Amino acid sequence: MVVFDVLFVGVAVVALWFGADQFVTGAARLARRLGVPGLVVGLTVVAFGTSAPEFAVTLDAALAGQTDISVANVVGSNVLNLGFILGGVALVRALTASTALLRRDTVVLVLSSLVLVALVSDGRLTRLEGGLLFGALLVYLGVLARVGGGSVEADADQRFHWADVGRLVGGLALVVGGGHLLVVSAVDIAQVVGVSEWVIGLTVVAAGTSLPEFATSMAAATQGRTGISAGNLVGSCIFNVLGVLGLAAVVHPLPVAPVGIEGATWLLGTTVLVLVLFYTEEVLSRLEGGLLVVLNAANWVVNLL
């Protein structure tokens, strides 16, 4: 059965990655044809699209009673985004920080991580607390849209296409189905192998749901668009903490085990480190990227042991 569960994990990861890609493509095209400014599309449609796997898995795990996986998925995804992916991308090409956008967003990420640690310190995340997190996300997006709403992106073809609706609906269906399959298979593996649901959520599940961020950031970095690469990861992490975990707690209150509090604290430390590294010389060098990768690899080893 373990062999089948591992196979199902692979299928689920592919469904999550392809579904998120199709969802973002369809939704972004529809939004542009409706005259929505490009920045708003990026901050809402694309942010939700790349975080859709985390949301699907987190909510499904919460409703199924696997709350350790719910919290571990968000914490693990953010640690993975800031450590392995952000650090790994910096190893490929040094990342330049945007003083106008990235520093502000990084500060918001640190503050949101700090608030998360404070909220879960009593061992639970209530509906009210989840509502506060999600409300903070709406305020943050509103401020960004007002400060830099930008102009409407030009689209050579303004006609409505049902294919975009198909991408939107089909992509979302793949994400939801893939998220459920990933949770079920991951729990089975944890029970058979004898490791905790927290460890599975922090490693296998988090890695699977972070594929959209990895693909987007690595593609942007290889094309020399390092600002987009770093901004995508920081923005996705903010959306995960405030949006994904906040909305999941609204739907189903989340008890948080001591290991979850420790994980959230580690995440806070990682976000502070990223903020410091970006503030030093307005660039994340290859050496600093390597440091992030090594530190978070050590964190994985500690959790596995």
C-alpha positions as CSV (number, residue, x, y, z in Angstrom):
1,M,0.0,0.0,0.0
2,V,2.9,2.4,0.7
3,V,4.0,2.0,-3.0
4,F,0.5,3.1,-4.1
5,D,0.4,6.0,-1.6
6,V,3.8,7.2,-2.9
7,L,2.4,7.0,-6.5
8,F,-0.7,8.9,-5.4
9,V,1.5,11.6,-3.9
10,G,3.2,12.0,-7.3
11,V,-0.1,12.2,-9.1
12,A,-1.5,14.7,-6.6
13,V,1.6,16.9,-6.9
14,V,1.3,16.9,-10.7
15,A,-2.5,17.8,-10.4
16,L,-1.7,20.6,-8.0
17,W,1.0,22.1,-10.2
18,F,-0.9,21.8,-13.5
19,G,-4.2,22.9,-11.9
20,A,-2.7,26.0,-10.3
21,D,-1.0,26.9,-13.6
22,Q,-4.2,26.6,-15.6
23,F,-6.2,28.5,-12.9
24,V,-3.8,31.4,-12.9
25,T,-3.7,31.5,-16.7
26,G,-7.5,31.5,-17.1
27,A,-8.2,33.9,-14.3
28,A,-5.6,36.4,-15.3
29,R,-6.8,36.5,-19.0
30,L,-10.4,36.9,-17.9
31,A,-9.4,39.7,-15.4
32,R,-7.5,41.6,-18.1
33,R,-10.4,41.3,-20.5
34,L,-12.6,42.8,-17.8
35,G,-10.3,45.7,-17.5
36,V,-8.7,44.9,-14.1
37,P,-5.3,46.6,-13.6
38,G,-2.2,44.4,-13.9
39,L,-1.1,45.0,-10.3
40,V,-4.5,44.0,-8.9
41,V,-4.4,40.8,-11.0
42,G,-1.0,39.9,-9.6
43,L,-1.9,40.6,-6.0
44,T,-5.1,38.7,-6.1
45,V,-5.5,36.2,-9.0
46,V,-1.9,35.2,-9.2
47,A,-1.3,35.3,-5.5
48,F,-4.4,33.1,-4.9
49,G,-3.5,30.8,-7.8
50,T,0.1,30.0,-6.5
51,S,-1.3,29.6,-3.0
52,A,-4.3,27.5,-4.1
53,P,-2.5,24.2,-3.4
54,E,-1.7,25.3,0.1
55,F,-5.3,26.4,0.7
56,A,-6.8,23.2,-0.7
57,V,-4.5,21.0,1.3
58,T,-4.8,23.1,4.5
59,L,-8.6,23.3,4.4
60,D,-9.0,19.6,3.5
61,A,-6.7,18.5,6.3
62,A,-8.5,20.7,8.8
63,L,-11.9,19.3,7.8
64,A,-10.5,15.8,8.1
65,G,-9.2,16.4,11.6
66,Q,-5.5,16.3,10.5
67,T,-4.8,19.8,12.0
68,D,-1.0,19.1,12.3
69,I,-0.9,18.8,8.5
70,S,-2.9,22.0,8.2
71,V,-0.5,24.1,10.2
72,A,2.6,22.3,9.1
73,N,1.7,22.8,5.4
74,V,1.6,26.6,5.7
75,V,4.6,26.8,8.0
76,G,6.6,24.3,5.9
77,S,5.6,25.9,2.6
78,N,6.8,29.3,3.8
79,V,10.0,27.9,5.3
80,L,10.6,26.1,2.0
81,N,9.8,29.3,0.0
82,L,12.2,31.4,1.9
83,G,14.9,28.8,2.5
84,F,15.2,26.3,-0.2
85,I,13.5,28.2,-3.1
86,L,14.5,31.8,-2.4
87,G,18.0,30.6,-1.3
88,G,18.2,28.2,-4.3
89,V,17.2,30.9,-6.8
90,A,19.9,33.2,-5.3
91,L,22.4,30.4,-5.9
92,V,21.5,30.5,-9.6
93,R,21.4,34.3,-9.8
94,A,21.8,37.0,-7.1
95,L,18.5,38.6,-6.3
96,T,18.2,42.4,-6.3
97,A,15.7,43.8,-3.7
98,S,13.3,46.5,-4.7
99,T,13.3,49.3,-2.1
100,A,9.9,50.5,-3.1
101,L,8.1,47.1,-2.9
102,L,10.2,44.2,-1.6
103,R,11.3,45.8,1.6
104,R,7.8,46.9,2.5
105,D,6.5,43.4,1.7
106,T,9.2,41.7,3.7
107,V,8.4,43.8,6.7
108,V,4.7,42.9,6.4
109,L,5.8,39.2,6.2
110,V,7.8,39.5,9.4
111,L,4.9,41.2,11.1
112,S,2.4,38.6,9.9
113,S,4.7,35.8,11.1
114,L,5.1,37.5,14.5
115,V,1.3,37.8,14.8
116,L,1.0,34.1,13.9
117,V,3.4,33.1,16.7
118,A,1.5,35.3,19.2
119,L,-1.9,33.8,18.1
120,V,-0.9,30.1,18.3
121,S,1.1,30.5,21.5
122,D,-2.0,29.3,23.5
123,G,-2.2,26.1,21.4
124,R,-5.0,27.0,19.1
125,L,-6.1,29.3,16.2
126,T,-9.8,30.3,16.7
127,R,-12.3,31.4,14.1
128,L,-12.0,35.0,15.4
129,E,-8.2,34.9,15.1
130,G,-8.5,33.4,11.6
131,G,-10.9,36.2,10.7
132,L,-8.4,38.8,12.0
133,L,-5.6,37.2,9.8
134,F,-7.8,37.2,6.7
135,G,-9.0,40.7,7.4
136,A,-5.4,41.9,7.6
137,L,-4.8,40.3,4.2
138,L,-7.7,42.3,2.7
139,V,-6.4,45.5,4.2
140,Y,-2.9,44.8,2.9
141,L,-4.1,44.1,-0.7
142,G,-6.3,47.2,-0.5
143,V,-3.4,49.4,0.5
144,L,-1.2,48.0,-2.3
145,A,-3.9,48.4,-4.9
146,R,-4.5,52.0,-3.8
147,V,-0.8,53.0,-3.6
148,G,0.2,51.3,-6.9
149,G,-2.9,50.4,-8.8
150,G,-1.1,50.7,-12.1
151,S,-2.7,50.8,-15.5
152,V,-4.8,48.3,-17.2
153,E,-2.7,45.8,-19.1
154,A,-3.1,45.8,-22.8
155,D,-4.5,42.6,-24.3
156,A,-4.2,42.1,-28.0
157,D,-7.4,40.0,-27.9
158,Q,-10.2,41.5,-25.8
159,R,-12.8,39.0,-26.8
160,F,-14.3,36.6,-24.3
161,H,-13.1,33.0,-24.6
162,W,-14.9,30.1,-23.0
163,A,-11.5,28.3,-23.0
164,D,-10.4,30.7,-20.3
165,V,-13.4,29.7,-18.2
166,G,-12.5,26.1,-18.8
167,R,-9.0,26.7,-17.6
168,L,-10.3,28.5,-14.5
169,V,-12.9,25.8,-13.5
170,G,-10.8,22.8,-14.6
171,G,-7.7,24.2,-12.9
172,L,-9.5,24.8,-9.6
173,A,-11.0,21.3,-9.8
174,L,-7.5,19.8,-10.2
175,V,-6.2,21.7,-7.3
176,V,-9.0,20.7,-5.0
177,G,-8.9,17.0,-6.0
178,G,-5.1,17.0,-5.9
179,G,-5.1,18.6,-2.5
180,H,-7.4,15.9,-1.1
181,L,-5.4,13.1,-2.6
182,L,-2.2,14.5,-1.3
183,V,-3.6,14.7,2.3
184,V,-5.0,11.2,2.3
185,S,-1.9,9.6,0.8
186,A,0.4,11.6,3.1
187,V,-1.5,10.5,6.2
188,D,-1.3,6.9,5.1
189,I,2.4,7.1,4.6
190,A,2.9,8.7,8.0
191,Q,0.9,5.9,9.7
192,V,2.8,3.2,7.9
193,V,6.3,4.6,8.2
194,G,5.8,5.7,11.8
195,V,6.5,9.4,11.5
196,S,4.3,12.2,12.7
197,E,1.7,14.0,10.6
198,W,3.6,17.2,11.4
199,V,6.8,15.9,9.8
200,I,4.9,14.7,6.7
201,G,3.1,18.0,6.4
202,L,6.4,20.0,6.9
203,T,8.3,18.0,4.2
204,V,6.3,16.0,1.6
205,V,3.1,18.0,1.6
206,A,4.9,21.4,1.9
207,A,7.2,20.5,-1.0
208,G,4.3,19.4,-3.2
209,T,2.3,22.5,-2.6
210,S,5.2,24.8,-3.2
211,L,5.8,23.7,-6.7
212,P,3.9,26.7,-8.3
213,E,6.1,29.1,-6.4
214,F,9.3,27.2,-7.3
215,A,8.4,27.0,-11.0
216,T,7.4,30.7,-11.2
217,S,10.4,32.0,-9.3
218,M,13.0,29.9,-11.1
219,A,11.6,30.8,-14.5
220,A,11.7,34.5,-13.6
221,A,15.3,34.2,-12.2
222,T,16.7,32.4,-15.3
223,Q,15.2,35.2,-17.5
224,G,16.9,37.8,-15.3
225,R,13.6,39.0,-13.7
226,T,15.0,38.6,-10.2
227,G,12.7,41.2,-8.7
228,I,9.7,39.3,-9.8
229,S,11.2,36.1,-8.5
230,A,11.8,37.4,-5.0
231,G,8.6,39.4,-4.9
232,N,6.6,36.3,-5.9
233,L,8.0,34.3,-3.0
234,V,7.6,37.0,-0.4
235,G,4.1,37.8,-1.5
236,S,3.1,34.1,-1.6
237,C,4.3,33.7,2.0
238,I,2.2,36.6,3.1
239,F,-0.8,35.2,1.4
240,N,-0.2,31.8,3.0
241,V,-0.1,33.1,6.6
242,L,-2.9,35.7,6.4
243,G,-5.1,34.2,3.7
244,V,-4.7,30.4,3.7
245,L,-4.3,29.8,7.4
246,G,-6.7,32.6,8.3
247,L,-9.5,31.3,6.1
248,A,-8.9,27.7,7.1
249,A,-9.3,28.7,10.8
250,V,-12.5,30.5,10.0
251,V,-13.9,27.4,8.4
252,H,-12.6,25.1,11.1
253,P,-10.8,26.2,14.3
254,L,-7.3,24.7,14.4
255,P,-5.7,23.3,17.5
256,V,-1.9,23.8,17.4
257,A,0.5,21.3,19.0
258,P,3.7,22.4,20.7
259,V,5.7,21.3,17.7
260,G,3.5,23.7,15.6
261,I,4.4,26.6,17.9
262,E,8.1,25.7,17.5
263,G,7.7,25.6,13.7
264,A,5.9,29.0,13.6
265,T,8.8,30.4,15.7
266,W,11.4,29.0,13.3
267,L,9.4,30.6,10.5
268,L,9.5,33.9,12.2
269,G,13.3,33.6,12.6
270,T,13.6,32.8,8.9
271,T,11.6,35.8,7.9
272,V,13.7,38.1,10.1
273,L,16.9,36.6,8.6
274,V,15.6,37.2,5.1
275,L,14.7,40.8,6.0
276,V,18.2,41.4,7.4
277,L,19.9,39.9,4.4
278,F,17.9,42.0,1.9
279,Y,18.6,45.2,3.9
280,T,22.3,44.8,4.0
281,E,23.2,45.5,0.4
282,E,19.8,45.5,-1.3
283,V,20.7,42.1,-2.8
284,L,20.5,38.5,-1.8
285,S,23.9,37.1,-2.9
286,R,24.8,33.6,-3.8
287,L,26.6,33.2,-0.4
288,E,23.5,34.4,1.5
289,G,21.3,32.1,-0.6
290,G,23.5,29.2,0.3
291,L,23.2,30.1,4.0
292,L,19.4,30.0,3.7
293,V,19.5,26.6,2.0
294,V,21.8,25.1,4.6
295,L,19.9,26.5,7.6
296,N,16.6,25.1,6.3
297,A,18.1,21.8,5.3
298,A,19.3,21.6,8.9
299,N,15.7,22.4,10.1
300,W,14.4,19.5,8.0
301,V,16.9,17.1,9.4
302,V,16.1,18.1,13.0
303,N,12.3,17.6,12.3
304,L,12.9,14.2,10.7
305,L,15.0,13.0,13.6
